[in-house]
Amino acid sequence: MTDLPAVDLVVRSRRAAVPDGERPVAVLVSDGRIVGVEAYDAVIAAGEEADLGNTALLPGLVDTHVHVNEPGRTEWEGFASATRAAAAGGVTTIVDMPLNSLPPTVTADALRVKRDAAAGQCHVDVGFWGGAVPGNAPDLPALHDAGVFGFKAFLADSGIPEFPPLDPDELRQAMSAVDALFVVHAEDPYHLHHAVSSREYADFLASRPPDAEHAAVRTAIEAAREARRRVHILHLSSATALPLIEAARAEGVRVTAETCPHYLTLDAAQIPSGATEFKCCPPIRDAANADRLWAALAGGLITCVVSDHSPCTPDLKHRDTGDFAAAWGGIASVQLGLAVIWTAARRRGFTLTDVVSWMARRPANLVGLTRKGRLAVGADADLVAFDPEDTFVVDPARLHHRNPVTPYAGMTLNGVVRATWLRGRRVTGDRPGGTLLEREEL
């Protein structure tokens, strides 16, 4: 064994998810960065040492789809609670969506308001999406220059009056206004149906058929092709749109797609009557559809898995009536995504390295955060001690996000986060140490 230079921190694990697979390593940290990945038993002088033994060491996850809602709807979720929940779930970087807050992040001035609200509250690193809405195409270049990671657009009603949808022409105009990544909520309003008041999930599901996603994905691809822009399909629910994405990529259109833990693990046929905590848009579909999403994820057609953490206050879920039509659509899962996906992935024969690729490295790559989501020299020392063999039962009251509402309540999940480090410092939840990120030039 060779002595190595002194470092601030060394974290050892016999099961580390490094880019080339799982193996025993010692990760060396100085000044918040990984400066070495050495043999597990390497002799290292360090100011602090953590030996995880057989507990796995993962890079911090990167969740590029989180609705924080502050300022303006902070009773739904705020930066302090959302980032504390993220850290508890092994997520060390989030990118905040531009709607639900007041004002929505659709101008450079609004971004300043959002950043001011977040300052000093964040327990993990936080970046921001901008928004593309009708009439703000002239504002997009300045907003991009201010550091947003790209632009979120809806093609159907967002449910937020301050964030209206774009029609196909407006989407093309927005894309033509700035050379940026556009991330699209892909549901076509002309294929959506009125949701009747009902306690039955099947009635809500019928109002948002697969055709709505298929048509909207086609619209997004056509706009990206014409404008020669990158487009990313958010929270893909329906597998019927996959051939469109595959064909477009084959012809050179820069299109990618994500999905979410709820679409991969929950089954429409098993949602109880009145259980409005399961409502989200696009909707959870059947188990056969989920199987096709898993296959696309394994094959790389779907590039990443992110939470679409979209919380609200309990009253907006209307559990008193169980009316799916009236309930707010959104699932709060930023703290649970790693365990939910690992529980399902291991049953399907996937590895921790696969999960890290889907939930850390690829989301980081999507937004150009080249120092995030990997255990590699030069990367930020965002680390997670994760026990893949232990289990826990989801208790909503013990979650860190602001409101105790989740469809995973009572489920037994595999995988417990034992510790999280952000840039080499242990995240304790009592002292915010996160950084507000700006886009790096790709």
N, C-alpha and C positions, 0 to 999 in steps of 0.2 A: 504494500500500500504506500502511496506517495502522498506526502503532506501537501496540502493546497493552501493558497493564500487565505488569510482571514476574511470572513464575510460577516454581514449583519445577522443573517438568519440562515440556518440550514433545516430543511424539512425532508425527512427520510420516509420512504414507504416501500414496502415489498410489492405493491401493486399500483404503480403509477401509470396513468393514461397519457403516455407521451405520444408524439405524432406517429411513430412507427409501431405502436401497439402497447401492450401492458408489460412492464418489467420493473424490477426493483431499481430504485434510483435514490440519489440524494440531490435535492434541488437547492442550489446556492443563491442567496439573495443579497444584493447590496444596493443601497439607494433606491429601493423600490422596484428594481429590475432583477430578472433572472440572469445571473452571470455564469452559471455552470449547471450542467446536468451530469452528475458523476455516478460512479458505482455506489450502491446502497451503503457499503461499509467504508467508504472513503474517509480518510482522516482529515478533518477540517476544523480549523479554529473559528468559532462563531460566537457572536455576542448572545445569540439565543438559538436553541435547538429544539426541534419537535420530532420525535420518532413515532410515526404512526403505526409501525409494525405492519399488520395485515389489513389495516384500514386503508382504503384506496385514496390516492392523491389525484385530484382532477384539476384542470385549469378552471378558473371561475367562469361560469356560464355567461353568455351574452344574449340578452333578451331584447330584441329590436322592436317589440310590439307591446308597449305598456301604456295604459291610459292612467295618468296620475291625477288629472282633473283640477290641479291647483295652479293659479288662483281661480276663484269663482264658484267651483263646486267641490270645495275641499271637504265638505261633509261626506262626499262619496269616497274620496281618497286624497291624500296629500303626500308631499315628497318625503316627509319623515317616516310615515307609516309604510308607504310603498317600498321605500328603499330598505327599511328594516326587515320587511317581509322578504324582499329579494335576497338579502344577505343570508337570512335564515334558511333559504332554499338553495343556497349555493350559487346565486346569481350575483355577479360583481359589476356588471355593466348593463344599464337599461337605456333604451332610446324611447323618449316620451312622445306620444301621439299628439297632434296639434289641436284636436277638438276636445270638447267637454269642459275645457277651461274657459274662463272669461277674462280677457278677450281670447279667442282662438288664435293660434300662432300662424297668422296669414300675412303679416307684415314684419319688417325688421323692428319696428317699435313694439309690436306685440311680443316678439321674441325677447326683447329686453325686459318686459314686464314678467315674462315667464322665468327668465334666468334670475331676476331679482327675487322672485318668490321662492325659488329653489335654493338660493345661496345660503350656505351654512346649515342646511337641513339634511343633506343627503349622506346616507351611510354607504352607498356604492357610487361608482362613477355614472354620470347621467349625460346623455346627449339628447338632441331634440330634432324631431321632424318638423318641417314647415307644411303648410296646407295650401292646396290649390282649390280655389272656389270661384264661382262665376265673377268675372270682373277684376280679379287680382293678378292676371298675367303680367301686367307692368311692374308689379311689386316683387315678382319672383327672383329676378337677378339680385336685387339688394338683399333679400332674405337669404339667398344662397350664399352670397358673399359674407353674410353675418355668421355663417357657420353651421346652418342646418344640414342634416345628412341627406336630404332629398325632400320630396313633396308627396304628401298623402292626398288622394282624391277619391271621392265617392262617385259611383255612377247611379246610385239610387239614394233615396232619402236616408240621411245619417241618423235621424231621430233628434238631432241637435239643430234648432232653427238657425243658429249663427254659423253653421257649417253646411251650406246647401250643396247638392250634387252638381257635377258637370255633365252636360250632354256630350256626345261624341265630338262635335265640332269644338266645344270649349276645351275638351281634353287635348285635342291636337294643338289648339292655340297655346295652351299652357306648356305643353312639351316643346313647342317651337320657341317659346320665350326664353328658355334657359337650358343649358346642357347639364342635366342633372338626372339623378335616379328618381323615377316616379313609382310610388307604391300605391296600388289600386285596390279598393274594396270593390270586388267584381260581382255585382248582382245587377241585372238589367231590370229597370222598373216596369217595362212592358211585359215582362214574364212573371211578375209578382202578382199575387192575388190578395184580395182583402181577407185578413185574418178574422174569422168569426169568433165571438166571445165563447170560450170553451175551456174546460179543465183538461181536455184530452190533448196530449202532445201531437198526436197524429193530425189533428185539425190545424194546428199551427204549422206543422211540417208541410202540409199540402199547400199552404199559402206561399211557400218559397221553394219551388221545384228545382231540380237540377238544371232545367233549361235556362233558368235565370242566370246561373253562374256560367254556363256554357256560352250564352250570348254575350255576356259582359267580358269574359276572357277574350273572346274574338274581337270585341271592340277595342280592348286595351292593346292587344297585339297589333291590330291594324294601325292604331295611332302611333305605336312605337316604331313600326315599320316605316310609316310615312315620314315621321319626324326624325328617324334615326336616333332614337333615345333608348336608354335602359328602362325596362319596366319590370316590376316585381308584383306578382299576384299575391295579395294578402290572404291569410287564413283560408286556404283552399279547402272546401268542404266536400264538393262533388267530384268524384273520380271521372265523371263523364267529360270533364274539360281537359284531362291529361293528354289525349291525342292532339289537341290543338296546340298545346305547349310544346310537345315533342316535335311536331311538324314545323312549328315556327323556329325552334332552335336549330333544326336541321338546315333551314334555309338561311340562317345567320342572324335572325332577329334576337336581340339581347333581352331575353325574357327568362325570369326565374320565378319560383313559387315556393311558398311556405305552407305548412299546416300547423295544427295546434294539438296539444295533448287530448283535448276533449273529442276531436274528430277521429283520433286514432284509437281511443279506448272506450268511449261510451257508445251505447247502442240505442237508437230511437225506440226500438221495440220494448226496451226495458225501463223507459222513463215512466215513473208512476203518475197517476192522475193528479193534477194540481201542483206538481213539483216544478214550479216556475224557476227555481234556481238553475235548471238545465237550459233555460231559454237563451239563445244567442243567435246572431245573424252573421253569415249564413248558418243554417241550422245543423245540429247533429243528425247524421243520417244512419243507415242501417249497418249491420256488422259486415255484410259483403262489400259494401262501399269502403269501409275502413280497411278491409283486407287489401283492396286495390291501392289505397293510399300508402299502406305499409310497403307494398311492392314498389311503388314509385319512389318512395323514400330510399329503399334499399338500392335501387338502380340509379339514384342520383337525379331523377327527373324533378322530384321535390327536393330542394336543397337544404331546408332547415326546419326546425321545430321551435316555435316561440309561443308565448302564453296567450297573447291577446288578452292580457289582464284588464278586464273592463268591469270594475265594481260599481255598486250604487248603494244607497241606503236601503235597509230591509223593506221599508214601506213600498218602495218602487217595484219590488218583486211581487207585490200583491199576493203573498202567501195566504192571506185571510180568505180570499175568494178563489185562489188557484187559477185565475184567468190568464191563460197564455197570451191572449191578444192584448191585454192591458199591461202586462209586466214589461219592465225594462229588459232589453236583451243584452246580456253580457255575463261573462264568467270570470270570477276572481281566482287566479291560480298561480301568480308569480312565485309564491312560496312552495308550491306543490309540484310544479312541472317536472322537475328532475326525478322525483320519486314515482310520479305517475308513469312517466315514460320508461324508466328503468324497470318498474314492475311488469309492464307489458312487453318490453323489448327482450328481457331475459327469457320469458316464456316462448318467444318466437326465435330464440337462438342467436340474438344479437349480443354484442359485447359492450363493455363500458367505453371502449374506444369508439364504437359506432355512435353511442349516445353523445359523447364529447364532440364528435364531428358535427352532428346535427344541431347541437344546442350551444356550442361554444365557438368552434373554429369557423364554421360556415356562416353563421350570423355575423361574426366579426368581419369576415371577408366581404360579406354583402355590403357593408357600410364603410369599408376601407379602414377598419381599425386593426392594422397589421400587428400591433403589439398586444392584442387581446386574444383570449380563447385558445391558448396553446402553452404547453410546458416546454419552452424552448429558450435558448440563450437570446437575450435582447428583448424578450417579452416582458410586459408588466408582471410583477409577482402577485398576480391574483390567483389564489390557491384555495382549494376546498378539500377538507378531510371528509370522506364519504364512506360510511359503512354500508356496503352493498348487501350484506347478509341480514342485518337487523331489520325489524319491521316496526310499524307504528300504526295506530288507528287515528284517522283524521278527526280531530275535535275542533270545530270552527272557533270555539271560544279561545283556543290556544294559538290561533294564527295571528300574525302581526299586522296584516292589512286591516284597514279601519273598521270594516263591517263584517260580522261573522256569518257570511253567506257563501256557501260553496256546494256544488253538486257532489263533491267527493266526501261529504260528511259521513262518518261511520265506516268508510272503506279502510281495509287493511292494506298498507302499501309497503313495498320493499325499499330499503335505502334510507339511511338517516344521516343528515349533515351534522358532523361533529364540530367542525370549526371552519371559519372562512377568514382568509387574509386578503386585504386589499392593498396592493402595492407593498406587500411585505409586512403590513400591520394587521394584527388580529382585529376583526370587527366584533365589537362587544354589544353594539346596539344602544350604547349610552352616550357615545361621543361621535358625532358625524365627522367622517373624514373623506367623503367622496369629493371628486373633482367634476366640474361642469365641462363637458367635452365639446370641442368643435370639430367639424369635418376636416379630415386630412385629405390633401389633394391626391387623387388616385393616379 
